[in-house]
Amino acid sequence: MIAAKFLDAARNFTLRSRAPGVTYISDGANWANDNGTREIVRHLRASHGVAAHLAITPRGLRNQLAHFIDRHALLRPGAVEKVHPSNRIVLTWFHQEPVADVAALRENVASVLPRLAGVVVPCEATRRDLPQFGVPDEKIALIPLGVDTNYFRPPNAAQRAEARRRFGIADDAVCIGSFQKDGQGWNDGDEPKLIKGPDVFLRTIEHLHDAGHRLHVLLSGPARGFVRHGLKKLGVQYSHTQLGQLHEILGLYHALDLYLIASRCEGGPLALGESWATGVPVVSSRMGMPADRIEHGKNGLLADNEDATALAAACSSIIASPEMRGSISISALADVARLDWSVIATQHLALYRRLGALD
């Protein structure tokens, strides 16, 4: 399936090597990143006439801008040597690494840095983190993750009722969403991936449950075993659905009353823009894009990292006040226009031109 997704790009390698353009390099494993990149490619082609493509290898590229959307695809030993010297290299770097990985990563970055024309980061926290790896500030561009605002839209009454019926959500239940991978590995995920805060998420739900709120937690994503087991132990009703295609996630947002982000560290997440675009209020820990984009009390609510009590209080505020939920949703809908993929693509183009890569 991966090979089929990039067959068109592979067939056009020879053509791409003849004229300057941008080729995004993916490892083919991260469908969320790949899908966002396809949106950037689409807008660069349609709105700006840029020869843009998505591929899984830089093999055969000449005189291009090679933009690696997966950091590890470029930073693993020997990878940069496979990029022909006629190409300029840009790298997307989403978020910081666990401390144990920093030393090895710093060594890898040092070997790549002479070839690196620029680094794209989605949030200020990542920008602040990069100097420890030797990346100079002038090579860093902050470009947030985007969302397709033509596709992600608030539901009408019938769409909302159907979404809640599909997942068995009672009319008087508060439906809280969490759509991510927060367990180690790709199996059940019983061991938590703590950077994603599944333990904080469960403590927040526990506070809400103890406060007497009738909850229904709607989960998606692989490796959610730790959270599922925790919800069972708490006696909180939940649904977990695995998505076959990315577009299926829209119906999940249509069922929600709020979206909870309890991560300790993120580059995004994509769920911020998707929630905003679908009219779902967001409660988040103060990290990643939420720290940059949420104005507390206006277009969302923030709490300090690992503060499950404060996260639960913020959720309770939204649950208790339809007026607050409505005003936050309206403000978020206005602000999400700045995250549309068309805007994000234009920001990428501005970076490439600043680097002189598409002149």
N, C-alpha and C positions, 0 to 999 in steps of 0.2 A: 504493500500500500504506500509506503514511504517513497519507493522508487517511482511509482505512478504519479505521486503528487508533484514531483519535480522533473518529470520527463520533459515537459515543455522547455524548462530552463536548460536542461542538459543538451537538448537538440539545438539550442541557439547559442552554445558556447562560441562556435566559430564566428557567427555574426557579431556577437558582442565584443569579440576581440578586435574588431576592425574600427569601431567608433567609440569615443568616450561615453561612459555611462556609469551606473551604479549597480553592483550585484550584491545582494544580501546573502550572506553565508549562514546557513543553519545546520545543526547536526541532525535535523529531521525528526527529533524526538519530542520537542516541546510544541504541541499543537496550539497552545495559547499564544506563545511568542510568534510562531509562524503565521497564525491568522492575522495578528496585528500588523506584521510586516507585509502581508499581502495587501492590506488596506493602504499602507504607505505606498507600495508599488503601484497600486491602482490609481491613486491620486497623483503621483508623480507623472505617470504616463498620460492620464486624461487631462489634467489641469495644467501641467507644465511642460509636456512634451519630452520628458526625460526618458531615456532608454534605461528602464529599471527592471530588475529580474530578481527572482529568488532561486537559490541553488543550495546544494548540500556539499559542495566542494569548490575550492578556488582553482582547481585544475583546469588549464586551458585559458584562463583569463589573461588578457594583455591590455595595458593602457586603460584600466578600469579603476573605479573606486570600489574596493572590496570591503563591505561593511559586515563585520561578524556580529550577529545578533545573539550568539551564545559565547560568553567569555571563555569557557573552557575549550571550545573548538579552536581558539587561537592560542591560548596560553599553555596547552599541553606541549611537552617537549617535542621539538622538531616541526611543529605545525607552521610557524612563520616562514621557515625555509621553503615550504611548498608554495608560497605565494610569490609569483614572479615579480622581480624588482621593478618592472614597469608599472605595477599597480600601487595606488595609494591605499592605506589601510586605516579603517575606522572601526572602533570596538564599542559595543554597548555593554555597560557594566551596571547591573541592577542594584545590588546591595552588598554590604560588607560580609566578610567571611567569619566563621567561628575562629576564635583566637588560635586554635591548634593548627589551622590551615594557613595562617598569615605568613609565616616565614617562607614556606615553600612557594606561595603565590607571589611574594615579593621578589624572589629569585627569578621566577618565570617572567614577571613583568619587566624586570631589568633587561632580559635578553630580547624582549619584543619592542621595548620603548623606542629604540632608534628608528624603527620602521613605522611607528604609530603616528598618524597624522592627527587623530582626534579621538576623544572618548566621550560617548553620550551617556549621561546619567539621568534617571527620572526624578530625582529628589535631592534636596539640599544635604540630607544626611550622607548620601553616597558621595556627593561632591566633597564634603568635608573629610571623608574617609580616604580619598584617593592619594593625597600627598604622601601618606606613609608608604605608598608603593612607588614613590618617585615620579608620579605623573604631574607635570607642571600645570598650574591653573589655566594657562592660556590654551592648553590642549583640551580642556573640559568644556562641554556644552550641556546645559540642563534642558532636557526635552522630556516632558512627562509622557506617561502612557496614555493612549487615546481610547476613544469609544466611537462606535458607529451610531450617531444620534438619529439617523434615519431608520435604523432597525430597532435599537433599544428605545422604546417609548412607553409612557405610562399606560396601564390597561384601562379599558372601559369597564363598566360594571359587569358586563357579561363575561369578559375575559378574566376578570378577577374571580368571579364566582366559579368559573370552570376550573381555573388553576387550583383553587382551594378544594374543590370537589375531588379533583384528580388525586390529591395527596391526603384526603380524608381530614382536612383541617376544619375544626368546628367553627361556627360563626363567631362564638365568643372567645376563641383562643387567640392569643398573640403569637403570630408566626415570625420567628427570628431566623434569618438566613445565614449560612456559612458555606461558601462554595470554594474550597481550596483543597490542597493536599497537605495534611499536617501530621502524617505518620512517616516513620522511616521505611524506605524501600517501596516496593510496588505491589506488595501483597496486602494483607489485612491492615497493616499499619498499627499494630497494637503497641509498638514502641513509639512514643511521641517525638515529633520533630519540634523541639522546644522553641526554636527561633520563630515558629509560626504561632506559638502561644496556645496550644490546645488545652493545657492545664489551666491557663488564665480564663479561657473561654468557659470551661466547665465550672470554675469557681463563680464566674459571673452568673451563669445560668442557675447555679445553686442558690445564690443570693435572691434572684428573682423568684425562684420556686418557693423559697422559704417565706418570701414576702406575700405569697398567696396568689401570684399571677398564674393564670392558666396558660401554659406555654405549649407551643408546637414548634420544634426546631427542625428546619428544613436543611438537609445536608446534601452536598454534591461533591464530587471529586474522589480520587482514589485514596487508599490508605487512611481511612477514617475510623479504624477500629478503636483506637484509644478514646475518641470522643463518643462513639456509639456505646461502648461499654460503660463509660461514665454517665451517659444519659439514662441508660437502663438502671444503673445503680441508684440514681436520683429519683427514678420513677417519672421522668419527664418524657412525654410523647415526642417521637421524632419520626421523620421519614428520610431515607437515604436513597438517592437515585444516581446511577451512573449514566453519564451522557454518551450517546453514540455519536452525536454530531454537536458542534459548538452552538448552532442556532437553537438547540433545544433548551438552552439555559434561560431564554427569554421567559418561558412559562413559569420558571421557578421564581424569578423576580416578581412576576405578577401576583404571586400568592403571598408575598411578604408584607409585614407591618413595619419591620425595620431590619437593617443588616448590621451585624456585629463583627468588628475586626478587633481581635485581641492579640495580634502579633507583637513580638518583641522587636522584630526588624522586617522590613519589606523594602523593595524598590518601588512597587506600586502600592496596593494591588490593583489589578484591572477592575476588581469589584467596586472600587470607589466610583469610577466613572459610570459603570453599568448601573449601579444603584441610583446614582443621581439622575441618569437619563430616564430611568423607569419610575421616577417619583418615589423612591424608597429612601427614607431618612437613614443616615449612617451614624452609628456610634463607634468610635475607634480609639485605640491607644495612640499616643502621640509619637508617631514615627512614620517614615516613608512619605508617600504623597499626602496622606491625611494631615500630617503635621504642616505641610506646605499649603494645602488647598482648603482645609476646613477652617472657617471662621467660627469659633465656638459660639453656639447659640443662634447663629445666623443660617448657615447651610449644613450644619451637622453638629455633633457634640464630641468632645475630646476628653480623655482621661490620661493620666500618667501611665507609662508602661508598667505592667504587672499589677496595677491597682484595680483588682476585680470589684472591690466595693464601689469605687467611683464609676466604673463602667456600668455596674448594675443600677446605680442611682441615675445615671444619664439615660439608660434604657427606661427606667421607671418614669422619668419626666416625660418622655415621648409617649409612653403608654397611657399616662394619666391625662395628657392634654392633647386632644385632637387639634386644637388651635396651634400648638407648637409644631405638631407633626405637619400640619398643612403649610405653615410659614416656612419651615425648614425645607420641605419638598419644593415649594415654589422658588426659593432662593437657589437651591441646588440645580433645578432645571434651567435657571438663567445662567448659572456659572458653568454648566457642563458644556455649553457651546464652545468654550475655549479649549476643550479637550477632544473635539471632533477630529477624526483622523485626517480630514482635509487640512485642518490647522496644523496638526502635528507633522504632516508631510511637508508643508511649507516651511516649517522650522528646520526640518532635516535639509531641505534644499538650500536654505540660507547658510547652514553650516558648511555644506559641501562647496558652495560658492566662496565662502570666506576662506576655505582651505585651498581654493584655486583648483579644485579637483574636477569641476565640470566646465571650465572655461574653454 
